[in-house]
């Protein structure tokens, strides 16, 4: 029963239905059509039994058919289709059975129809994939042109943090002008202080770029040189290794919070971890072994008053090779004599007679 027929049956039972069906009049009453769903709810509220509704529908059908009930189809009377036939030749009738031929013909036609359906299915699948791909491309294109609110900060902060901001793929790109300036080496828990000549030689102007979403999610952080090429360093090549930094911003966040991430990031690069290098000689810089040979041992990480040996400062060395020069084993030994704490105290006191001797490691 469609919606129109159902309403007629309800009116025959004395139930008035105030429902504008319009083009939905031929929708099945049991379908997911919104009007069909609404009509079923009205039937339930009217407490009209289904049997009464069908009986009313039958009477309405009789009236529409001039008082005659619609004839019922007797499917048992439909003859079975076979391939048997009679051929009249002259005055004789010849019985022939072409059932196999009919079956084969029907089978061939059925197979051809099935193949056509498969082709249509493949065409629809291909069309669906094409539409999906087009929609994804449209979404990506729309994202490129997504307009996000302008990031604002006061003039003092812009100059204080030396930062620029622009939009990139619907996110903020924070650009900080900063300096790559490593000061220490570390290996197997032992910390070294870079030689002053190496500190100066490795110092370089760079740009740190953060890719941050509107809600504060940090998608990436990278270093670039003045030509906007990827900056290569001991812990960076195609990408940068930032150690165990957690890129987190509070909600809401401002320029101060992003600048704090920059401070943490550049602080992590102040120490060159010799156990996890990406480059041993980036940008033509000295090999990490050379840096270590010229560095001064500070002590074991996390140990107060470490008894580790300490190398004499560079200005006391008898051999100070040029920055970047390779050292032989003999030069390394001469340039980095090893002293105990007591011997180092004597050297410092001799250099500065007014120096007050203090416990090792304290100022």
C-alpha positions, 0 to 999 in steps of 0.5 A: 500500500502506498501513502495515498491508499493508506490515507483512503483506508484510514478515512474509510475507518473514520480517521481524518488525516491532515497530511500534505503528501504531494509527490510522496503519494505513491511512496510505500507506507512501509518505506523510509520516506519521512511522510510514510514514517509520520503516517505510521506513527499516526496509525499507531496513535489512532489504534487502528488494527492492521486487519481493519486497515486492510479490509478498508483498503479492500472496500476502497479498491472495490469502489474504485473498480465499480464495485467489483473486487480485484481478481486474484491471480491463480498462479497454479493455472499458469502453464509450464513453459517447455520446448515441446512443439508440433510441426505440420508437414503436409497433412502430418503433425510431427512432435518435436522437443526443443527443450534443450535448445530453449534452455541453451538459448535462455542460458546464453541470454542469461549469461550475456545479461549477467556479463552486461550487469558485471560491466555496468557494475564495474563502470559504476565502481569506476565512476564512484572511485572517480567521484571520490578522488575528485571530492578528495582533491576538491577538499585538499584544494579548499584546505589550501585556501582556508582562511584562518584568523590573523594571529595578533600580538603586541609590537613589543613581543614581535620585536622582542622575539624576532618573529614573523608569522604567515599562513600555510595550508590553513595553519600558522607558520612561525618564523624565528630568526635565531642562531645555531650555537652548539657549546657542548659535546656528550658521549656515554654520559661524559660532558665536554665543553667545546673549544672556543675556536670551535664554538665560534666556527660553528656559530651560524644564523638560521631560521627556525620554522614552526607549523602550528594549527589554530588549536595549538597542535605543532605539526613540524619544526625545522631549521633553514639557512639564509637561502631557505635551504634545509640547514644541515648540522650534526643532528639535522639533514633532510629533517631535524632530530630534536631529541625527546622534546614534547611539542606542546602549546597551552590553549589558548596560546600566544607568541610568548608560548611559541617563543618558549618552544623556540628556546627549548628547541635551540637549547636542545641543539646546544649539546652535540650528542656524539652517540646519535649523530645524523652527520659527522661533517655537515657543511664542511665542518670539522669531524666530530672526532676533531671536536672531541679531541679539542674539547675540555672534559667537564665531568660525568652527567648528574654526578656532583664533584665528579672525579673525572679527569679535566682537560686544561683550558685551550689558552694553556695548551702548548699546541693550539691548531687552527680551527678545523685542522686534524690532530695526530695522536701525538698532537692530541695528547700534547694539546689535551694534557690530563690533570687530577683535581689537585694539579688543576687547582695548582694551575688555577692558583698559579694563574690567579694568586687572588683566587680563593680555593673552593670545593670542585665544581662550586663557584 
